Amino acid sequence: ETKWANAKVYTLKMAETMPEEFFGFKPAPDVMSFKEQLLHIAKNIQWLSTSYLLSGKKPPKSDSTIITKAAVIKWLTDAYNVGLLAHQDISAKQLDEVVSFFAGPMTRRQILLLLHDHQTHHVGQIIVYLRLKGIRPPAYVGW
């Protein structure tokens, strides 16, 4: 739980550090913008958490009105909170349960690890986006 809470703080600091005028920045035409990276992180957290880790919860529907920096940060905050709830609610027994995943059967433990790996992968990308705009990323918030 602590690692997840720190990941939330770290990612939100980066989102807050990027000026709103650069939220549409793409380092290359065929990659996601800074904003799209953040929304992708949020949507993936919501999907994995609600579909495989939390019982009875459904992910929120995508909202095309998420256009401002403040709205993106709120969406991201809410997603990390759902991820935290998944960490808190899952039992040791449930972690060993196998679920049907599009890439093949996986344990919920593997889904939890995927949740961490996926957000870390995209957070690493947004660090580069900040650097390319001449912005020093916030200091790492780790374990």
N, C-alpha and C positions, 0 to 999 in steps of 0.2 A: 504494500500500500504506500509506503514512504517513497519508494522509487517512482511510482505512478504520480503521486502528488508533486514530486519534484519535476517530473517530465512536464506536467501541466504548467507549473510556474515558469519553467524555462521556455516552453513554446509560447506562452502568452507574453513573456517579456520580449521575445523576438517580434511577435505580431505588433506589440505596442511600439517597438523601436522603429519599425519601418514607417516612414511618412505615408499618409493616405494617398498622396499623389503617385506613389510608386507601387500601390497594391496591384496595379495591372501590369507591372514590369515582367517581361519574359526575357531571359538571357538568350534564347534562340526561338525561332518561330514555331518549332514543333514540340515545345515543352509547355507545361502549365505555368500560368502567371503566379506571382507570389500569393495573391488572393486565392486562386484555384488550388494551390498547394495546401493552404490552410483549410479550405473547405473540404478537400479530399481527405485530409487527416481526420477532420471532424466526422465526416460521413462514414469513413471506415471504422472509426471507434464506435459510433452509434450502431452500425450494422453488426460488427462482430460481437459487441457486448449484448445487444438485445436478441440477436438471432441464435447465439450459441452459448452464452454465459448466464444470462438472466432469464428466468422463466416468466412468461406472462407479460413481458414488456415489448413494445413495438417501437421501432425507430421513428423519429418524427419525419414527416414528409419533407422532401426538398422544398425550399422556399426561394423562389426566384427574386424575392425582394431583399435578399442578403447582398446588398451592394455597397454599403458603407463600411468603413473600418470598424466602427462600433458594433455593427450588426454581425460582422464576421467574428469579432472577438467574443461576442455573446454566444454565438453558435458553437464556437470552439470551446469556450468555458463549459457550456452545457454538456458537450460531448465528453470532455474529460471527466466531468462529474458522473456521468453515466458509467464511464469506464471504471471510476473509483468504486461506484456501487457494485459493479460486477466483481471487482477484487474482494470486496467486503462480504458479499453474499454467497460466493461459491464455497462449497465445502471441500475438504480434502478428498472425500469419496467421489464427489462430482467431477473433480479434476481428472479422474481416471476413466470417466465415462466416454465412450466413443460416440461421436456425432457424424452425421452425413455432411460432408463438406464438398464443394464443387471440385476440389483437387483430389478428392478421395477421402476415405474415413480418417478422422483425426480425433484425438482425445481433446477434452476441453482444456487440458493443460497446454497442449500444442496450440490451440486457438489463443489462449492467454499469452503465450510466447509470441505468436504471430502479431497479436495486438501491439505488443511492445516493439517488435522488430519493424513493423510497418511504419509506426509513427516516428521511430528513430530515423529510419531511412529518409523520410520526407523532411524531417526537421534538419537533417544534415544538408539537404538541398537548399532550404531557405536560409541557412547560414551563408551559403555561397551567394545567394541573391543579395543579401545585405552587403556583403563584401564588394560585390560588383557595383553597388550603388555608393561605395565609399563609406559605408556605415559599419562601425565596429559592433559586432554582435555582443549581446550581454554575456557576462561571465557564466560559465557552465554551472548548472545546478544539478548535481549528481545524486549519488546515493544518500 
